[in-house]
Amino acid sequence: MGFSVIDYTVIVIYLVGVAFLGIRIAGKQTSTSDYFLGGHDIPWWAVLFSVVATETSTLTFISIPAVAYGGNLTFLQITFGYIVGRILVSLFFLPKYYEGNLSTAYQFLEQRFGPSMRNATSSTFMVTRLLADGVRLFATAIPLAIILRLGGAFSGWGDLEIYLLSITAISVITLVYTLIGGIKAVVWMDVMQMGVYIGGALFAAAIMIADLPAGIAGAMDMARDSGKLLLIDFGFDMEFTEFIAQPYTFFTALIGGAIFSVASHGTDQLIVQRLLTTRNLKNSQKALIWSGVVVALQFALFLGIGLLLYGFYNAQTPAELGLATTDEIFAKFIVEQLPVGFSGLIVASLFAAAMSSLSSSLNSLASATTLDLYKPYFGKENTQEKDLKISRIITMVWAFILTGSAFFFAVLQLQEGERPAVVELGLGIASYTYGGLLGAFVLGRWFNKPDKRDAMIGFFAGLISLLFMVKGPVQNLLPGEGLAIAWPLYTVVGSMIVVVAGYISYLIRTFTK
């Protein structure tokens, strides 16, 4: 059916309307508390949907179908661990944040270990978000890049040039949206956008089912014959080195997913900031635990769409379909197969949801930078108006930095050769630094004797050690094959190293006095 002028018009009207509505809902901000925490007056159910939209919107919509298209359903095992991890955060982390009346996750570490530890962990969060959200922004540009390519207006351009143009356009719109709206606009737009993009995905799935060459039964038979219906894989038939390198065996996914969720939802300012906008601890706990259930259902939906796409396109490879990566397959269907107007509506909702996630990242990065690094050292005597102005300037700086990060991943992902699905790349990056962050929190929460020196030693020991366990340039320097671990285990291993190294440091100090 193609992408028509009507579809383009729908996108423009939709995005302008969303930006206008977000600004109106947010109202006027008079302090950093309004700008970063919404005055602690946002309903728990709105925070629930905001958490889900923030962590999964673009990557889920674009890349989860690609995981099933190129693999099977074992990715869903990760969500079992996500639910367990959220329960642990609700019981052991959120009460401490509310007791201390904190604005960022890293203020707890300052209270326990001093300002140097807060600075180190807050800076690590920023690096994590810079890389992981660079991947998110790149993923956001995928459907727009396909539209521009298929529309013919940029037929003389290469894939990389189209992606760079797409990333720039999205970043500019998002920057304006975030500078004016603050966290309240972000949360309420997340709620609306999640409803729209889930509805759009269900509509696309219905169209796909109606147009399947051999019907839904034929598509499922094709998926079964290709081994794509595999959901639980214990991996007991693998050798040890192969087992720990495989991300989607049951216990790796369950344990790794749980620890990853504890780290991402208990130590990452991107999520913690949202949970601190609720009215009280009980509301925050409800929002967090139920978000895990919604995420699992959402992953199941998009993995199912990946199986339907596999049947619809008769198991063709991305190259045979004329695509640059597997991540483009669902976007191709939306652009080419949906009725006029509906393609534009779904793509517009995807863009808006993705921009809500990006604006969330910008807002959380600005809050960590302002409250953890700027305010304690340079802004102690500032008025609320000046702090708010500085916060907006910092938001603008982060927008430019994140755009550059997305450019980098666009170049990386479009190189020739096999590349991971973009969702796996983003999760892998986040998992790497989450180990250090979670280990520092565990050391501070449950071990009373280690001090700030022990915590810093453990923290950096965990980060450095993981470099030698992740496939990449550092591991290539080691003799022999090396020991590579799957990305769900990065956080598990990293946090354990931090705790053990920190406590050993304490013991050495004690016995050498």
C-alpha positions, 0 to 999 in steps of 0.5 A: 500500500505504501506510505502516502501524503495522508500518512505524512500529514497524520504524523506531523499533526499527531506529533505537534498535538502531543507536544502541545498537550504535554506542555499544557498538562505539565503547567508551569515549573517554579523549582527543580522539584517540579521539574524533576519530581512533579511535586511528588503528586503523580498517581501510581498507575500513571507512574506504572505506565510511564516506567513501562513506556520508558524502559521498553517503548522503542526497543520493544516495538522495533526490536523484540519482533526481530528477536523472535524473527531471527531466533525463538521465544526464549527471550521471554524467560528474562521477564520472569526474572524482571518480576522477581527483581521488582519485588526485591526493589520494592521491599529493600530499596524503595523504603530507604529512598522514602525514609531519606526523602531523596531526590536521586538514587545516589544520595543514599550512597553519599549518606553511607560512603560520602560525596566521592562515592555519590559522584562516582556512581552518578557519573557511571549512571550518566555513562550508562545512559549515554551509551544505552540511550544512544542505542534507544535513539538509533532504534527510534530512527529505524522506522523513520529511516525506512519511510524516507527510503521507501518514500523515494524523496531520499532515494539517492541517499545511503542508509547511514545518511538517512539514519543520521537525518532521522536521528537529528530530526527526532532529537530536535523535536524531543529537546523542545518537548523536554525543555518546556514540559519537565517530568510531569509532561513526560509521565502523562505523555508516556501514559497516553503514548503507551495506550496508542502504540499498544493499540497500534501493535494489536491492529497491525497484528490483526491485519497481519493475521488476516493477510497471512498466506497460509493462515495463522495455523500455517504461520505457527507450523512454519515457526514450529518447524524452525524451532521458534516456539521454544520458550523454556530452555534449561541448557543442561546439554551445553558445556559450561563455557557455552552455558554461561555465554548463552543469554537465554537459558532458563536459570541464566535468564531468571537470575540474570533478569532478576539482578538486572531488574534490581539494578535498573529499577533500584539504582538507575536514576532513569527509573528511580526518579519516576518512582519518587514522583508518587505520593508515598511509598505504598504507591511507589511499590504498587507501580513498580511491581505491576510494571513487571507484569505489564512488561512481561505481557508486552514482550509476549505480544511483540514476540508473537508479532515476530512469529507472525512476521516470519510467516508473513514474509515466508522466512526471508532474510533481511537482505532478501527483503531489501533491509539493512538490519533485522530490526527493520522488519516490523517497520517495513510491514507497517509502512507497506501493508497497513491502510492509508492513514493507519500507517502514519498513525502507528508510526507517529505513535511510535515516534511520540512514545520513543520521544517520551523515552528519550525525554525521560533520559534527558530529564533524568540525566539533567537531574543527576547532573544538577543535583549530584554534581552541580548543586553540591559544589557550585549552586549551594546559594542559588535561588530556585529560579536559577537552579531551574534555568541551569537544569534546562541548560544541562538538559540541552547539553545532554541532548547534543551528547546523546545525539552524538552517541546515536550517530556512533551506534548508527555507524556501528550497526550498519557495518557489514557483518552479523550484528546483535538485535538492537534491544540486546545491544542496549540491554548488554550495555546497561547490564555492564555498568549496572553490576558496579552500581548494584554492588555499591548499593548492596555493600552500603545497605547490608554491610556496615563495616566497609568504608568509602575506600573499600566501596570505591575499590570494590566499585572499580574492581567490578567495572574493570573485571567485567572488561575481561569477561565481555567479548571485545577488544580488552578480552582479545588481549588475553591469552587463549580463548578467554571466559565470555559470559552472557549479557544477563550475567554481567550485572550478577558477576559485576555486583558480586565482584564489587561486594567481595572486593569491597569486603576483602579491602575492609578485612585487609585494612583491619588486619594490617592496622 
